[in-house]
Amino acid sequence: MSFNGKLEDLMSAITFAEVGEFETAKETLKGEKRVLLAVRENNLGDKTSRYAVNTCKRIGAELDILYVSSEGTVSAAIERLTEELEKEAIGFRIVKKTGCLKQRIIDYTGEKSDIQFVITESSDSLDVDCKTKKQSDAWKNLRCPLVVVANAGPA
């Protein structure tokens, strides 16, 4: 399915879910039910976590958490998020990577065709640890919509 087709299906599903038509929303997505939350270490706010959880609940999706960190352990914010996902009975998996977040997002969505869209927190953190300055061109290779959640204040 093309990028525009995925975007149209996603927006339709969200619209159905917002008005309480959850079954129609699920059917609109045709069984493709994964959302990617892409975060850098210590860069996950409550607003972004809530957005990811609520979106997964609305469209009946599972959450893939792409955690880019130089350390081997996950942050307290990720632990809180996984507790919330378990409480809400939302399936999830954590994928730990190192390096450039933007490139890891492109690589991951290229490998996983069932990702509906990507949620990330800050456009500033996307280029950290990226070796090339041609990163704006890299988004041309992204196969799904990208949602950037602004975490400007207390959640």
ABEGO torsion letter per residue (X at the ends): XBAAAAAAAAAAAAAAAAAGBAAAAAAAAGGBBBBBBBBBBGABBAAAAAAAAAAAAAAGBBBBBBBBBABABBBAAAAAAAAAAAAAGBBBBBBBBBEBAAAAAAAAAAABAABABBBBABAAAAABGBABAAAAAAAAABABBBBBBBBABBX
